Amino acid sequence: MKKFEKILDGLKNRSPIPLLLDNGYTPSKMKEEIIQTFKPYFRNYSNLERFAIDSMVADWINFLRLSIKYPGIENDIKKVVDTYNDAKKENYQDTITVLAKLIPVHLESGNKYWSFLNLEIDKKDLEIYEFAKTSMEDISNTIEGISKSVYVENVLINKIKRKKSFEIEKTLTNKLGNLIQDLIDNSNYSSLFIVPKENLKISDWRNIAAHHKYYVSDDLINCESGEGDKKVTFYLNRSELFERLNYCMRTTEVLNMSHKIFGFDNLPEISKKIEKVKGNPRPEIKFLMFSSALMSQGFEIQNINYDKSKATLELFDLTKESPRNRGIHSSQLLNQLWMLTDSEFLEIKYFKNNGELYLTSRIKGEIFKQMEVDKNKGTDFFAKNVDFEL
Protein backbone atom coordinates (compact mmCIF):
# COMPACT_ATOMS: atom_id res chain seq x y z
CA MET A 1 0.00 0.00 0.00
CA LYS A 2 1.36 3.37 -1.06
CA LYS A 3 0.67 5.10 2.28
CA PHE A 4 3.02 2.67 4.02
CA GLU A 5 5.94 3.05 1.61
CA LYS A 6 7.74 5.67 3.72
CA ILE A 7 7.53 3.44 6.80
CA LEU A 8 8.85 0.39 4.97
CA ASP A 9 11.64 2.41 3.37
CA GLY A 10 12.65 3.77 6.78
CA LEU A 11 12.75 0.32 8.35
CA LYS A 12 14.81 -1.08 5.48
CA ASN A 13 17.27 1.76 4.94
CA ARG A 14 17.37 3.84 8.14
CA SER A 15 16.79 1.43 11.02
CA PRO A 16 19.60 -0.66 12.57
CA ILE A 17 17.69 -3.95 12.31
CA PRO A 18 18.81 -5.15 8.84
CA LEU A 19 22.43 -4.34 9.70
CA LEU A 20 22.22 -6.23 12.99
CA LEU A 21 20.70 -9.26 11.28
CA ASP A 22 23.41 -9.15 8.61
CA ASN A 23 26.02 -9.22 11.37
CA GLY A 24 24.72 -12.36 13.02
CA TYR A 25 22.01 -11.08 15.36
CA THR A 26 19.14 -13.52 15.78
CA PRO A 27 15.55 -12.42 16.49
CA SER A 28 15.97 -13.59 20.10
CA LYS A 29 19.16 -11.53 20.45
CA MET A 30 17.26 -8.55 19.03
CA LYS A 31 14.70 -8.91 21.79
CA GLU A 32 17.49 -9.00 24.38
CA GLU A 33 18.85 -5.71 22.99
CA ILE A 34 15.46 -4.03 23.27
CA ILE A 35 15.04 -5.26 26.84
CA GLN A 36 18.51 -4.11 27.86
CA THR A 37 17.93 -0.66 26.34
CA PHE A 38 14.71 -0.03 28.26
CA LYS A 39 15.46 -1.97 31.45
CA PRO A 40 16.87 1.07 33.36
CA TYR A 41 13.51 2.84 32.86
CA PHE A 42 11.15 0.00 33.80
CA ARG A 43 9.94 -1.16 37.19
CA ASN A 44 7.78 -4.04 35.95
CA TYR A 45 10.23 -6.21 34.02
CA SER A 46 7.56 -8.76 33.14
CA ASN A 47 5.75 -6.07 31.14
CA LEU A 48 8.99 -5.16 29.35
CA GLU A 49 9.45 -8.81 28.42
CA ARG A 50 5.83 -9.02 27.29
CA PHE A 51 5.69 -5.90 25.11
CA ALA A 52 9.29 -5.68 23.83
CA ILE A 53 8.65 -7.24 20.43
CA ASP A 54 4.93 -6.82 19.76
CA SER A 55 4.73 -3.16 20.76
CA MET A 56 8.08 -1.49 21.46
CA VAL A 57 10.34 -2.09 18.47
CA ALA A 58 9.49 1.23 16.80
CA ASP A 59 10.10 3.05 20.08
CA TRP A 60 13.43 1.24 20.47
CA ILE A 61 14.53 2.36 17.00
CA ASN A 62 13.44 5.91 17.85
CA PHE A 63 15.26 5.76 21.22
CA LEU A 64 18.51 4.83 19.46
CA ARG A 65 17.98 7.64 16.95
CA LEU A 66 17.40 10.16 19.72
CA SER A 67 20.48 9.02 21.63
CA ILE A 68 22.60 9.79 18.57
CA LYS A 69 20.87 13.02 17.56
CA TYR A 70 20.67 14.47 21.09
CA PRO A 71 23.62 13.29 23.24
CA GLY A 72 22.60 13.03 26.89
CA ILE A 73 18.86 12.85 26.18
CA GLU A 74 18.71 9.57 28.13
CA ASN A 75 19.28 11.48 31.37
CA ASP A 76 16.30 13.74 30.75
CA ILE A 77 14.09 10.79 29.81
CA LYS A 78 15.10 9.02 33.02
CA LYS A 79 14.34 12.13 35.07
CA VAL A 80 10.82 12.43 33.61
CA VAL A 81 10.09 8.69 33.93
CA ASP A 82 11.20 8.86 37.57
CA THR A 83 8.68 11.65 38.14
CA TYR A 84 5.90 9.43 36.78
CA ASN A 85 6.98 6.68 39.17
CA ASP A 86 7.17 9.12 42.09
CA ALA A 87 3.60 10.16 41.34
CA LYS A 88 2.50 6.54 41.13
CA LYS A 89 4.14 5.86 44.49
CA GLU A 90 2.33 8.85 46.00
CA ASN A 91 -1.09 8.01 44.55
CA TYR A 92 -1.39 4.92 42.40
CA GLN A 93 -5.05 5.33 41.43
CA ASP A 94 -4.80 8.98 40.41
CA THR A 95 -1.68 8.39 38.32
CA ILE A 96 -3.18 5.48 36.39
CA THR A 97 -6.44 7.42 35.95
CA VAL A 98 -4.61 10.41 34.43
CA LEU A 99 -2.82 8.18 31.92
CA ALA A 100 -6.07 6.42 30.97
CA LYS A 101 -8.19 9.57 30.71
CA LEU A 102 -5.71 11.31 28.42
CA ILE A 103 -5.49 8.46 25.90
CA PRO A 104 -7.98 10.11 23.47
CA VAL A 105 -6.03 13.38 23.63
CA HIS A 106 -2.73 11.62 22.96
CA LEU A 107 -4.38 9.73 20.10
CA GLU A 108 -5.39 12.96 18.41
CA SER A 109 -1.88 14.38 18.93
CA GLY A 110 -0.43 11.23 17.40
CA ASN A 111 -2.63 11.61 14.34
CA LYS A 112 -1.50 15.23 13.95
CA TYR A 113 2.12 14.14 14.30
CA TRP A 114 1.79 11.87 11.26
CA SER A 115 0.39 14.78 9.25
CA PHE A 116 3.37 16.81 10.44
CA LEU A 117 5.77 14.09 9.22
CA ASN A 118 4.01 13.62 5.89
CA LEU A 119 4.09 17.34 5.13
CA GLU A 120 7.68 17.88 6.30
CA ILE A 121 10.08 19.17 3.66
CA ASP A 122 13.87 19.36 3.41
CA LYS A 123 14.70 22.95 4.31
CA LYS A 124 18.38 23.06 3.42
CA ASP A 125 17.86 24.42 -0.12
CA LEU A 126 15.09 26.87 0.72
CA GLU A 127 15.59 30.60 0.40
CA ILE A 128 15.83 32.42 3.72
CA TYR A 129 12.23 33.66 3.52
CA GLU A 130 10.76 30.21 2.95
CA PHE A 131 13.17 28.72 5.48
CA ALA A 132 11.99 31.14 8.16
CA LYS A 133 8.32 30.56 7.35
CA THR A 134 8.48 26.75 7.36
CA SER A 135 10.69 26.63 10.47
CA MET A 136 8.34 28.89 12.39
CA GLU A 137 5.37 26.79 11.29
CA ASP A 138 7.19 23.70 12.57
CA ILE A 139 7.83 25.39 15.91
CA SER A 140 4.17 26.35 16.30
CA ASN A 141 2.89 22.92 15.23
CA THR A 142 5.38 21.08 17.43
CA ILE A 143 4.73 23.06 20.59
CA GLU A 144 0.97 23.36 20.49
CA GLY A 145 -0.32 21.02 17.83
CA ILE A 146 1.45 17.79 18.80
CA SER A 147 2.88 18.44 22.28
CA LYS A 148 0.18 20.03 24.40
CA SER A 149 -1.19 16.65 25.51
CA VAL A 150 2.12 15.67 27.11
CA TYR A 151 2.46 19.12 28.71
CA VAL A 152 -0.96 18.59 30.29
CA GLU A 153 -0.03 15.09 31.44
CA ASN A 154 3.21 16.29 33.02
CA VAL A 155 1.47 19.13 34.85
CA LEU A 156 -0.98 16.60 36.32
CA ILE A 157 1.71 14.05 37.18
CA ASN A 158 3.74 16.69 39.00
CA LYS A 159 0.65 17.77 40.93
CA ILE A 160 0.08 14.18 42.07
CA LYS A 161 3.72 13.91 43.08
CA ARG A 162 3.39 17.10 45.16
CA LYS A 163 0.07 15.98 46.72
CA LYS A 164 -1.83 18.82 45.08
CA SER A 165 -5.46 18.67 43.98
CA PHE A 166 -6.19 18.72 40.26
CA GLU A 167 -8.95 18.59 37.66
CA ILE A 168 -8.16 16.87 34.39
CA GLU A 169 -10.76 18.74 32.31
CA LYS A 170 -9.74 22.10 33.72
CA THR A 171 -6.07 21.42 33.02
CA LEU A 172 -6.90 20.44 29.44
CA THR A 173 -8.45 23.86 28.84
CA ASN A 174 -5.58 25.74 30.46
CA LYS A 175 -3.60 28.11 28.26
CA LEU A 176 -0.29 26.89 26.90
CA GLY A 177 1.65 29.64 28.68
CA ASN A 178 0.17 28.64 32.05
CA LEU A 179 1.01 24.97 31.49
CA ILE A 180 4.61 25.75 30.60
CA GLN A 181 5.03 28.13 33.56
CA ASP A 182 3.62 25.46 35.87
CA LEU A 183 6.22 22.97 34.61
CA ILE A 184 9.04 25.49 34.96
CA ASP A 185 7.98 26.29 38.53
CA ASN A 186 7.07 22.82 39.76
CA SER A 187 9.00 20.12 37.88
CA ASN A 188 12.61 19.08 38.38
CA TYR A 189 13.21 19.24 34.62
CA SER A 190 12.34 22.90 34.07
CA SER A 191 15.25 23.38 31.65
CA LEU A 192 13.31 21.40 29.05
CA PHE A 193 10.88 24.30 28.75
CA ILE A 194 13.39 27.15 28.45
CA VAL A 195 15.03 27.45 25.05
CA PRO A 196 18.68 28.57 24.92
CA LYS A 197 20.23 31.00 24.22
CA GLU A 198 17.66 33.76 24.62
CA ASN A 199 16.21 31.76 27.54
CA LEU A 200 12.67 32.22 26.30
CA LYS A 201 9.97 29.80 27.37
CA ILE A 202 8.73 27.30 24.84
CA SER A 203 5.37 29.07 24.93
CA ASP A 204 7.12 32.35 24.01
CA TRP A 205 8.52 30.66 20.93
CA ARG A 206 5.08 29.42 20.05
CA ASN A 207 3.80 33.02 20.23
CA ILE A 208 6.61 34.30 18.01
CA ALA A 209 5.87 31.60 15.44
CA ALA A 210 2.06 31.58 15.55
CA HIS A 211 1.64 35.38 15.72
CA HIS A 212 4.29 35.97 13.03
CA LYS A 213 6.41 38.17 15.27
CA TYR A 214 9.40 37.86 12.96
CA TYR A 215 10.66 39.17 9.64
CA VAL A 216 13.64 38.59 7.39
CA SER A 217 16.25 41.26 6.70
CA ASP A 218 19.76 40.86 5.29
CA ASP A 219 19.75 37.07 5.64
CA LEU A 220 18.78 37.31 9.32
CA ILE A 221 15.50 36.41 11.00
CA ASN A 222 14.46 39.28 13.27
CA CYS A 223 12.32 38.05 16.19
CA GLU A 224 10.25 39.89 18.79
CA SER A 225 8.93 38.52 22.07
CA GLY A 226 6.88 40.11 24.83
CA GLU A 227 5.14 43.45 25.03
CA GLY A 228 5.76 46.91 26.44
CA ASP A 229 8.74 47.20 28.76
CA LYS A 230 9.27 43.40 28.53
CA LYS A 231 9.56 43.38 24.77
CA VAL A 232 12.83 41.93 23.47
CA THR A 233 14.22 41.86 19.94
CA PHE A 234 16.93 39.52 18.68
CA TYR A 235 18.38 38.30 15.41
CA LEU A 236 19.11 34.76 14.25
CA ASN A 237 20.79 33.27 11.22
CA ARG A 238 19.51 30.09 9.57
CA SER A 239 21.47 27.64 11.70
CA GLU A 240 20.53 29.43 14.92
CA LEU A 241 16.82 29.30 14.13
CA PHE A 242 17.17 25.62 13.28
CA GLU A 243 18.83 25.07 16.68
CA ARG A 244 15.81 26.65 18.41
CA LEU A 245 13.45 24.41 16.43
CA ASN A 246 15.53 21.36 17.32
CA TYR A 247 15.42 22.24 21.01
CA CYS A 248 11.63 22.47 20.94
CA MET A 249 11.49 19.12 19.16
CA ARG A 250 13.93 17.60 21.65
CA THR A 251 11.62 18.52 24.53
CA THR A 252 8.70 16.90 22.73
CA GLU A 253 10.77 13.75 22.14
CA VAL A 254 11.74 13.54 25.83
CA LEU A 255 8.16 13.87 27.02
CA ASN A 256 6.72 11.50 24.41
CA MET A 257 9.31 8.79 25.04
CA SER A 258 8.84 9.08 28.82
CA HIS A 259 5.08 8.82 28.41
CA LYS A 260 5.42 5.69 26.27
CA ILE A 261 7.91 4.00 28.58
CA PHE A 262 5.77 4.56 31.67
CA GLY A 263 2.69 3.59 29.68
CA PHE A 264 4.09 0.22 28.63
CA ASP A 265 5.51 -0.31 32.12
CA ASN A 266 1.96 -0.02 33.49
CA LEU A 267 -0.15 -0.96 30.46
CA PRO A 268 -2.24 -3.74 32.05
CA GLU A 269 -3.36 -1.40 34.85
CA ILE A 270 -3.98 1.53 32.48
CA SER A 271 -5.95 -0.65 30.05
CA LYS A 272 -8.45 -1.57 32.76
CA LYS A 273 -9.36 2.10 33.19
CA ILE A 274 -9.57 3.12 29.53
CA GLU A 275 -13.09 4.04 28.50
CA LYS A 276 -14.34 3.68 24.92
CA VAL A 277 -12.18 5.98 22.83
CA LYS A 278 -13.74 8.22 20.21
CA GLY A 279 -11.82 8.26 16.96
CA ASN A 280 -9.19 5.88 15.67
CA PRO A 281 -5.43 6.01 15.32
CA ARG A 282 -4.19 6.62 11.81
CA PRO A 283 -3.42 3.37 9.97
CA GLU A 284 0.25 4.40 9.84
CA ILE A 285 0.53 4.22 13.63
CA LYS A 286 -0.67 0.62 13.82
CA PHE A 287 1.30 -0.37 10.73
CA LEU A 288 4.56 1.03 12.15
CA MET A 289 4.20 -1.14 15.25
CA PHE A 290 3.23 -4.14 13.12
CA SER A 291 5.98 -3.83 10.51
CA SER A 292 8.77 -3.00 12.98
CA ALA A 293 7.79 -5.97 15.17
CA LEU A 294 8.01 -8.24 12.12
CA MET A 295 11.37 -6.87 11.04
CA SER A 296 12.80 -7.39 14.53
CA GLN A 297 11.94 -11.04 14.03
CA GLY A 298 13.77 -11.13 10.70
CA PHE A 299 10.78 -10.65 8.36
CA GLU A 300 10.80 -7.84 5.83
CA ILE A 301 7.44 -6.85 4.36
CA GLN A 302 7.68 -7.00 0.56
CA ASN A 303 4.05 -6.22 -0.11
CA ILE A 304 0.80 -5.80 1.79
CA ASN A 305 -2.72 -5.21 0.53
CA TYR A 306 -5.94 -5.40 2.47
CA ASP A 307 -9.55 -4.40 2.57
CA LYS A 308 -12.54 -5.60 4.55
CA SER A 309 -12.75 -8.88 2.66
CA LYS A 310 -9.11 -9.96 2.27
CA ALA A 311 -5.60 -9.22 3.53
CA THR A 312 -2.48 -10.48 1.77
CA LEU A 313 1.01 -10.13 3.23
CA GLU A 314 4.29 -11.11 1.54
CA LEU A 315 7.28 -11.66 3.84
CA PHE A 316 10.94 -11.98 2.87
CA ASP A 317 13.21 -13.80 5.33
CA LEU A 318 16.21 -11.69 6.36
CA THR A 319 17.72 -14.67 8.19
CA LYS A 320 19.20 -17.92 6.90
CA GLU A 321 17.59 -20.10 9.53
CA SER A 322 15.55 -23.24 8.80
CA PRO A 323 12.86 -22.36 6.20
CA ARG A 324 10.54 -24.91 7.81
CA ASN A 325 10.74 -23.26 11.23
CA ARG A 326 10.61 -19.77 9.78
CA GLY A 327 7.64 -20.68 7.62
CA ILE A 328 5.75 -21.93 10.66
CA HIS A 329 6.73 -18.73 12.49
CA SER A 330 5.33 -16.64 9.61
CA SER A 331 1.97 -18.45 9.85
CA GLN A 332 1.74 -17.48 13.51
CA LEU A 333 1.67 -13.85 12.38
CA LEU A 334 -1.80 -14.30 10.89
CA ASN A 335 -3.32 -13.17 14.17
CA GLN A 336 -1.34 -9.92 14.14
CA LEU A 337 -2.32 -9.39 10.50
CA TRP A 338 -5.97 -9.80 11.48
CA MET A 339 -5.59 -7.34 14.36
CA LEU A 340 -4.14 -4.82 11.90
CA THR A 341 -6.67 -5.29 9.11
CA ASP A 342 -9.82 -6.90 10.59
CA SER A 343 -10.21 -8.66 7.23
CA GLU A 344 -12.54 -11.61 6.69
CA PHE A 345 -9.84 -13.70 5.02
CA LEU A 346 -6.08 -13.58 5.64
CA GLU A 347 -3.09 -14.88 3.70
CA ILE A 348 0.66 -14.75 4.36
CA LYS A 349 3.22 -15.73 1.74
CA TYR A 350 6.64 -16.58 3.17
CA PHE A 351 9.69 -16.21 0.91
CA LYS A 352 13.04 -17.73 1.82
CA ASN A 353 16.25 -15.69 1.97
CA ASN A 354 16.96 -16.55 -1.68
CA GLY A 355 13.61 -15.09 -2.80
CA GLU A 356 11.88 -18.44 -3.34
CA LEU A 357 8.26 -18.77 -2.20
CA TYR A 358 8.29 -21.52 0.43
CA LEU A 359 4.96 -21.45 2.28
CA THR A 360 1.56 -19.80 2.04
CA SER A 361 -0.70 -19.86 5.10
CA ARG A 362 -4.37 -18.88 5.08
CA ILE A 363 -7.14 -18.53 7.64
CA LYS A 364 -10.58 -16.97 8.08
CA GLY A 365 -10.82 -13.91 10.30
CA GLU A 366 -13.82 -15.53 11.99
CA ILE A 367 -11.41 -17.95 13.72
CA PHE A 368 -9.77 -15.10 15.64
CA LYS A 369 -13.16 -13.66 16.57
CA GLN A 370 -14.08 -17.03 18.09
CA MET A 371 -10.77 -17.14 19.96
CA GLU A 372 -11.45 -13.70 21.44
CA VAL A 373 -14.86 -14.77 22.74
CA ASP A 374 -13.91 -18.26 23.92
CA LYS A 375 -10.56 -18.28 25.75
CA ASN A 376 -10.55 -22.09 25.68
CA LYS A 377 -9.95 -21.89 21.94
CA GLY A 378 -6.18 -21.44 21.89
CA THR A 379 -3.23 -22.47 19.75
CA ASP A 380 -4.64 -25.95 19.00
CA PHE A 381 -7.84 -24.41 17.65
CA PHE A 382 -5.79 -21.97 15.59
CA ALA A 383 -3.55 -24.73 14.19
CA LYS A 384 -6.55 -26.86 13.13
CA ASN A 385 -7.97 -23.98 11.10
CA VAL A 386 -4.88 -22.78 9.24
CA ASP A 387 -4.58 -23.91 5.63
CA PHE A 388 -0.98 -24.43 4.45
CA GLU A 389 0.27 -24.55 0.88
CA LEU A 390 3.88 -25.50 0.16
N, C-alpha and C positions, 0 to 999 in steps of 0.2 A: 504493500500500500504506500502510495506516494507520501502521505503525511508522516510516515515513520522513517523515511529515508535518512533524514538528518540524524536521528537517533542511532540507526544501524551503522551509519558512516562513522559517527563518533565512537561507538563501541569498538569498531574494527580498526580504526586508524588513530584514535586519540586516547584510548583507555589502555592501561598496562596489561590487561588480561591476555590478549594474544601473545604478547612478548613473554609473559611468564610461562604460558603453556609451551611455547617454543623452546624455552630453556629448562624444560623438565618438570615444571610444576604440574601436579595432578589436581583434579577437582577437590579432593579432600585436603590437600595442602593449601589450596586457595581459601577454603573455608577457615583453616587455621590462621591464615594471614588476616582475614577479616576480623576474626575473634580477637586476635592479639592487638590489632589496631584499636578496637573499641573497648577492650577490657578495662583500661584505666578509668573509663567514664561510666561503667555499668556497676550497679549494685546487685542486680538479679542476673547472675551468670547463666542460669537456665534459659532465661528469655533471650539472651544474646546468642546462645547455642541454637535456640529454636528459630529465630528470625534472621540469622546471619545470611543465609543463602536466598531464601524465598523473598525477603523484603529489603535487605540492607546493602546489597551489592552496589547499587547506584550511588548510595550515600557514601560507601567506602571509596569508590572511585572519586567522588567529589571531595571527600576528606583528603585524599592524597593530593589532588589538584590544589586544594586550598593551602596545604602545608608547603607546597613548592611556591605558589604565587605570593603567599603572605607569610613569610618566616615568623615563627612565634605565635601564630594564630591558635595553636593547640592550647596554649596557656589561658587565653581568653575563653575558649570553649569550655575548658575545665572549670574555670571560675564561674561561668554562668550555669553549667550543669550542677555544680556544687550548691548554688543558690536554690535551684529547683529541689534538690534533695534536702536542703535545710528547711525549706518550706514544708515539704512532705513530712519531715520529722516533727515539725511544730504542729501541723494540722493535716493529717493524711486525707481526710474526707474532702476538705476544702480544696486542697491541691489537685486531687484527681478530678473533682467537679469542674474546676476552672479549665483543665485540659480538655475535658469532654465537651463542655459547653461551647468552647471556642472552635471546635472542629469545623463547623460550617463556615466560619469566618476565614480560617486558614485555607479551606478548600477553595473559596473564592479568590483569595490571594494567590494560591497556586495556579489557578486558571489564568489569572492576569499575568503571572510570571512567564507562562508559556507564550502568551501573546508578545510579551516584552522580548523574549528570546527570538521568536520568529520574525519580528520586525527589526531586530538589531542589525546595524550595518557597520562595515569596517570604516573607521573614521580617519585612518591615517592619510588618505589622499584627498580629503575634503578641504575646500577653501576655509579660511579662518571663520568666515561668517556662518557657514553651514556646520562647521565643527562646533562652534559655540552653541548654536541652536540645538543640535542633536545631543550634545553633552548635557546641556541644561535640562532638556526633556528627560534624559535618562536619570538625572539626579532627582527630579520631581517625581517621576514614576517609581523609582526605587524607594524613596523615602516614604511616600504616602500611599502610592498605589499597591505595592507588593509587600511593604514592611510594617504597616500600621498594626496588623494583627499580632505580630510578635512583640511590638512595643506594648500593646495592651496587656498581653499575657505576662510580660516581665514586670509591668507595674503591679499587677495583681499578685504574682508570685512573691514579689518583695514585700507587699503588704502582709501576706500570710506569714512570711518569715519574721516580720516585725510585730506580729500579733495585732495588726490594725484591722478595723472593719473595712468592708469593701462591698461594692455592688457591681456585678459584671456588666449589666446593661448600661449603667451610668458611665462606667469607665469606657465602654465602647463608643459612647457619644462625646467623650472628652476631646478637646482640641489637641491637635498634634503637639503644639508648643507646650501645653500643660503636661502631656505624657512624657515628653523628652525631659522637661525640667524636673519632673518627679523622679525619673531614673537617674538624672545627674545628682539630685539631692539625696536619694535614698538607696541606691544600689552601690555595691563595691566594685562596679566596673563602669564608673561614670565616664572614663576616658573614651569609651566607645562612642559616646554621643557628642563629643566635642572634636571638631575637625581641625587638625593642624593646617596651616601654621597661623591662620588668623584667629584661631581658637573660637570660632563661631559654632553654635549649636547646630546639630543636624537639621533641626526645624528652621533655623535661620537660612540654611542653604536651600531648603525647600522653598522658602519665601522668595529668595533671590531668583530661583529658577522658574517657579510657577507664576510670579508676578512680573517677570521679565525686567528685573532690576539690574540689567547689564546691557552693555553695548560694546561694539568692536571699534577700535581706533588704533591705527598704526600697528597692526598685528598683535595687539593686546586686548584682552577682554576686561573691560572696566566694570567692576561690580559695586553695588551699593547695598548696605544692610542697615536696618534700624531707621528710626525717625528722629527728627528734632536734634536735641543735643547729643543723642546716642547714635546718630547716623555716622557710619564709617564708609569710606571709599577705598578700594584697593584695586590693584591691577595684576592680572595673571597672563602668562603666556600659555601656549597650547599644552605643554607638558604639565604645567602647574595645575591647570584646570582639570586635566585628566587624573592627576594625583588626588584631587579633592573628590572626584567622582569615584575613584577606586576606594577611597577611605569610606565613603558612604556605603558602597557595595560590600566592603569588608565587614562592616558592622552588621549588615543584613545577613551575610553568610554565617557569622558567629552565632547570631540569635536563631537562625533557622536550623543550623546543625545542632545546636544545644537542645532546641525544642524536639527535634527528631530523635536524638539519642535518649533523652528522658522519656519521650513517648514510647519508644520501643522497649525501654527498660521496664515500663509499667503498663504495657499495652493490654494485657488481660484485664487489669483493674479498670483502666480507662474505658475499654470496650463495653463493660457492663453498664456504664453510665451514659453511653452515647444514645441520644434520642434519634428518631428518624430524621435524617439529614435531607434538607431541601436542596435540589440541584445535584449534579454529578461531576466528578472530576473529569477533566479533559481526557480523551482516549490516550493522548501521549503520556500522561502521568502513569497510568496503569501499564502501558506498553513498555515504558522505560524500566519499570521494576521487573516485568516479565522477561524482557529480552536480556537485561543485564544478569538476571538470575541464571538464565540458560547459558549465557556465555561463560559465567564463572564455573559452570559444570562442563565446559568444553564443547558446547553446541553453538554454532553460529547460524543465525537465521538467514537463509538464502532468499526466502520468499514467504509472504503471508498474505492471505486473502480471506476475508470472512464477511458474512452478512447473517441475517437471522436464521437462515436455513442451513448454511454450511460454512465450516472453517477449515482451511487447508494450510498446513505449516510444513515448510521444507527446511530440514536441519542438516548442516554440514558438520562432520566431526573434526574438531581441531586436535584431537588426540589420536594416538596410534594404538589405543587399547583394543581389547577383544571386540570385534564388531558385534558378536552375539550379545555380549553383556551390554554394550553401548546401545544396541538396538532395543533391547528390553528396557533399558533406562529411558530411552526416548519415548517409548509407549506410555511410561508412567507420567509423562508430561501432558497427557491428554486432559487430565483434570484441571491443570493450570490453564490450558488453552480454553477449556470451557468457561472457567472463571473469568477469563479475559473477554471472551466473545459472546457467551450465552447462546451459542448456536445449537441448532437441533441435531446436527450431525457434524462429527469432528474427524479429521484425518491428519496424521503426521507421517511424513516421508523422511526416512533417515538415510543419509548418504555417508558412506565411509570416507576416510581421509583422502582416498584417491579419486573421489568424486563419483563413485559407483553407487547407485541406489541399492540398498541392502534390505530394507524392511519398511513396509507400510503398515501402520496400525490405525484401526478405525473403531469408532464407538458412537452410540447415540447419546445425545445430551441428556435424555430422559434418565439414563442410568445414574448420572451424578445427582439429579434431582431426587431420585429414590434414596440414594446414599445419604443425602442431607437430612431427609425426613426420618429414615430408619437407620440409627447408628449401628445396628447389628449387621447391616450390609457393608462390609469392609472390603479389604483387598481381594479376598476370595471371590466375592460377588463381582468386583471390577474385572478380575482376570477372566471369569467365565463369559463376560460380555464383550471382551475386546476381540476384534477380528484382525488376524495377522495375515499379511501377504508377503512372502519372500520373493 
